[in-house]
Amino acid sequence: EFLGSPEICDVKMGSRARKGWEPLLTVQNMNVLSFTCVFTLSSSPYDLLIITFVLVDWLLCNNRVEFTQLAADYKAVNLGQGFPDFSPPKFVQDAFCEAVRGGPQMQQYTRAFGHPHLVKSLAKFFSRIVGHEIDPFEDILVSVGAYQALFCAFQALVDEGDEVIIVEPFFDCYQPMVKMAGVMDGIGDWVLCAEELASKFTPRTKAIVINTPNNPLGKVYKTEELQMIADLCIKHDVLCISDEVYEWLTYDGAKHVKIASLPGMWERTITISSAGKSFSATGWKVGWAISSGHIIKHLKTIHQNSVYHCATAAQEAVAHGFDREYEVFGSPQSYFQQLPAMLQHKRKKLAMCLDSVGLKPIMPEGGYFMVADISSLKVDLKDESSKDESYDFRFVKWLTKEKGLATIPVSAFYSPEHSKDFDKFIRFCFVKEDATLDAAADILRKWSSTK
Ligand SMILES: Cc1ncc(COP(=O)(O)O)c(C=O)c1O
């Protein structure tokens, strides 16, 4: 199709040669790295000059990388990226230090699919919650963060020609990962209307991806909604990839329910979570996928042929964390109680500040992000050069560069077809020290007073 367009050939030819692996052009949010051209030199069919620019390759831009770099370049107060700017609880830090001091074994490879201590701790901990006896060695894969578990799930379980339903807004890696598996995706939208969701299921649908509590909106799926999804999965024999990295973070009485715990769902759900979010230790990159052994074995194959092992000492520390949490579960000593209690206060602080400067926040029921409406703000973005970019991208860049406050544009969490409808929202992260939130509040209030 694009070869037929003379401007694209004219304008883009040779740009790869100049700029290394920069994309030649972007088609439906996919970066085309190279393509093949055929030129006819004369009317003779034998007189063809064929120039092959390798192959067409597709990769997706990762907006997070760009905005993280921008925040660093401008030394901005960072309410953009989703990580705590405080340390994990002392008991897991101590466990990590002890693991590192724990002799030669702790410094070497451990079991490829998960350190034995960790898989046993996870199995014991989550069996109680899922209501199913989890086999530590068959039903769990430990991964490099939840991110790698997601990657393994998509690579292992979906094939070319399959469809994957992703509910919008979605964590921005789902769509590129699905596309890298060579798959089509049908996208639902945010209001989880049963009829609309049902209409997205086709004979080719292989999986649905849900994320509860959701990043960026903070929606916590209710049992009835999960039941509706479960019914559709069972009816159409579809897998459910359930990203639950924010599972401990719910507010105002909202309750996180695992879809794997609903009848008939254990054997078709891949539950993904992470120590990064559970213990405020995102840099340790310990995550996992839990499912029935007949599903996990396929993820193990991908893991074995890509990453193979995860860091032993970090896994040992996380295992100690879960052993401790098992003992104090549901009590005020539990970190899984303390963290949401602390974040509830930070959520309120940020919401009040946003409100006071006219940024209408959408109060999250879970997770550690807050989305705010920027449509009422009148700002001269003074950026003629980037007028083709969506408004929220331009606004976030302006806020970072001109005011020193980093956030994330919400349209990045939508498919290209729908992103235009959501370009007047930005996302703030509130898992930050009070001093960081105060610094952000100062910036916003100063700006507001000069408007
Ligand atoms: C919804 C969601 N899933 C997965 C991840 C990745 O988690 P990890 O850092 O454990 O790889 C994140 C990180 O921000 C996330 O927000």
PDBQT file of the ligand as one rigid body, heavy atoms in Angstrom, charges set to zero:
ROOT
HETATM    1  C1  LIG A 501       0.012  -2.625  34.980  1.00  0.00    +0.000 C 
HETATM    2  C2  LIG A 501       1.458  -2.955  35.025  1.00  0.00    +0.000 A 
HETATM    3  N1  LIG A 501       1.868  -4.193  34.709  1.00  0.00    +0.000 NA
HETATM    4  C3  LIG A 501       3.156  -4.544  34.752  1.00  0.00    +0.000 A 
HETATM    5  C4  LIG A 501       4.129  -3.640  35.109  1.00  0.00    +0.000 A 
HETATM    6  C5  LIG A 501       5.563  -4.073  35.110  1.00  0.00    +0.000 C 
HETATM    7  O1  LIG A 501       5.937  -4.521  36.373  1.00  0.00    +0.000 OA
HETATM    8  P1  LIG A 501       7.447  -4.915  36.698  1.00  0.00    +0.000 P 
HETATM    9  O2  LIG A 501       8.165  -3.669  37.076  1.00  0.00    +0.000 OA
HETATM   10  O3  LIG A 501       7.347  -5.893  37.818  1.00  0.00    +0.000 OA
HETATM   11  O4  LIG A 501       8.026  -5.531  35.475  1.00  0.00    +0.000 OA
HETATM   12  C6  LIG A 501       3.758  -2.335  35.441  1.00  0.00    +0.000 A 
HETATM   13  C7  LIG A 501       4.778  -1.328  35.791  1.00  0.00    +0.000 C 
HETATM   14  O5  LIG A 501       4.564  -0.170  35.889  1.00  0.00    +0.000 OA
HETATM   15  C8  LIG A 501       2.392  -1.985  35.399  1.00  0.00    +0.000 A 
HETATM   16  O6  LIG A 501       1.965  -0.747  35.705  1.00  0.00    +0.000 OA
ENDROOT
TORSDOF 0
